[in-house]
Amino acid sequence: MYDDFVSRWITTLPDETKRTYAIASLLHPCFKSYDFIDEYDFIPPSDKVWALRELRTEWTTVWKPKPVEPEPLVADGAAGGSNDPMPAPPEPAPLPDPPEPLTKKRKVSLSSLVGGKIKKEVVATLPTAFDELEAYLAEADEKDFDIKLLTWWHAKETKWPNLAKMVKQYLSAPASSAGVERVFSAAGNMHGDLQKSAKDTTLEHSLFAAFNTD
């Protein structure tokens, strides 16, 4: 039984299924450190690095909002600009006589010095772009294993709105296909030889009533 368990869930598990399980586990606030694999000798330690890499790849390529690039300015007469013909350039004005050399030194005020220093400090301390996934991973793991997962993420939705969308996608996936197989089995029983002329809507309503009534 042990060998069958390891074969089914570790060695022969399809890569895409394993990736989905790993990402869903990391999106659980109690297991995001992925330390639970240390208790099982049949899971290689490299799986932790692999799972975090797959999580960051999925977040960056699919769910992380892309930076908004400013629209390029289009000058009149250029492609996409005005269709009016460009005016002829004005004739250059005659060059003025060279000014006399200045002997008076330019005054430097204290406000200009301090203002320039403050401006440089502000530019140097501009915050980097906020990454919701890294902020989530930086927080400590939840210690209460009895937390209501969907309630926990609903409370964090205003803090990490884009990451919450990713969570809904992965945590809503069924753990197995048994429920779907039961629906297909019931549909086969309801759509037998005596019900060949039944409409699709009739079968749909019958299945809905069968699985949503006590």
N, C-alpha and C positions, 0 to 999 in steps of 0.2 A: 504493500500500500504506500509506503514511503517513497519507493522508487517511482511508482506511478504518479504520485503527487509532484515530485520534482520534475519528471518528464513532461507532465501536462502544463505546469505553470512556470517552468524555468527553461528547460533545455529545448523543448519543441514548441514553445509559445511563439506565434508569428510576431515578427518584429514590430509591425504596426500596432498590434494589440498590446504588446509589451510597452510600447511607447505611450499609448493612451493611458494605460494603468499607471505608469510612472508619473506622468504629468498630473493625473487626477490625485495621486497620493501627495505630491508636492503642493497642490492647491488646498490640501487639508491643513489647517493651522496647527494641528497636533503632530503632523508627520513631515513638515516641510524641511526639516533638517535631514531627513532620510536615514536617521540613525537606527531605525528599527531593523535594518538589514544586518546590523552587526550581531544580532542574536541568532542568525541562521548561517551555518557554515556552508550551505549549498548555494548562497548568493555571493558572488564575487564582490569585493570592495570596489572594484572599478565601476560597478553599476551606479554608484552614487554620483560619480563624476559624469557618467553618461546621462543620467536622468536630469541633472541640473543643466547640462548642455542642451538637451532636447527641449527642456522647458524654456530656456532663454531664446532658443532658435524659434520656437513656435510663437512666443510673445513678440519678438522683434519683427518677424516676417509677416505676421497675420494681424495681431491685435494692438500692437503699440502704435499710437497715433503718429502719423508722419508730420515732420515740421512743415509749416506753411511757408512757401517761398514767395517773396514779393514779386508782383507782376512787373516785367520790364517796361520801362517807359519808352513809348514810341514817339519819335519826333515827327512834326508835320513834314509831309513830303516823303517820309520813309514808308516802307511796306506796312500797310495797315493804318497809316496815318491819313492826313488830309490829302485830297486829290488836287488841291490848288497848286499851280506851278510855283516853284520856289522863286522868291524875288532875287533880282541880281544883287550881288554883294556891293555895298557902298564903296565909293572911292576912298582910299586911305587919306586921313587928314595929315597935313604937314606936321613934321616933328617939331615940338617946341624947343626953344633954346635950352641948353643944359643948365640946371639950377646951380647957384653958387654953393660951394661946399659949406655944410653946416658945421658950426663950431659948438652949438649948444647940445649937451648930452640929454638923452631921453630919460625922463623920470620914470622910475619903477615904484609903484605904490605897494604897500603891504597887502592890500586886499587882492591885488592881482597875483602876488606870490602865493598867498594862502589859498586863493580860489583855484589856481592851477594845481596845487598840491592835493587839494580835496578832490578835484576832478579825476586826477590820476588814481587816487586811492579807490574811488567809486568804481572806476572802470576795472581796476584790478580785482575787486571783490565781487563782481557780478556773479550771481548764483548760476550753477549749471542746470541743464534741463532736468526736470523732475521725472524720475523713472519709477512708475508704480510698482513694478515687479521687484526691483531691488529694494524699495522701501518695505515691501511686504516680507521679503526674505530676511531683511535686517532685524526685524522685530523678533522677540523671543517666542519660542513655541508655546502654544497653549498647553497647560497642564491638566485641564479638566477634559477627560476623554468622553464625558457625557454631554458635551455641548451640542446644541442644535445647530448643525452646520449651516443650513440655509438661513437661519436667523442671524448667525454670526456674520455671514457675508452680506446680509441685507443691511446690517448696521455699518458695515465698512464700504458700502456702495458709493456714498457721497465722497469718501476719502480716496478710493481707487475705482472710479467709474469704469474705466476701460478694462481693468483687470477683472472686475466683477462680471463683465460680459463674457470673458474667457472662461471664468468659473462656471457660469450657467451652461456653457456649451459642453464642458467636460464632466461636470457632476450630474448632469441630467441624462447621461448615457446609461442604459440599463447594464447591470453587472453580468447578465447572461441573456441568452436568446430564448429561455424557457417560456417567458410570457408571450413572445411573438409566436412561438410554435403552438402554444395552446389556442391562440386566436385562429391560426390556420386550420388546426384540427377541428375546432368548432365550426368554422366556415365550411369545411368539407362535409360535416354531418348535416348542416342545414341546407346545403345545396346538393342534395342527392338526386336520384333519378326522377323523383316526383316533383322536384322544384326546379326543373330545368328552365321553365318559362318565367321564373321569378326575375324581377328587375334588380339591377345593382343596388338601387336605393332600398329595396325591400330587404336584401341581405345585409346591407350596412346597418339599417335600423334594428334588425333582429340581433345582430352581434352586439350593438350598443346596449340594447335592453338586456341581453344575456349577461354581460360583464359589468353592468352598472346597477343591478338590482339585487337585493338580498334574497 
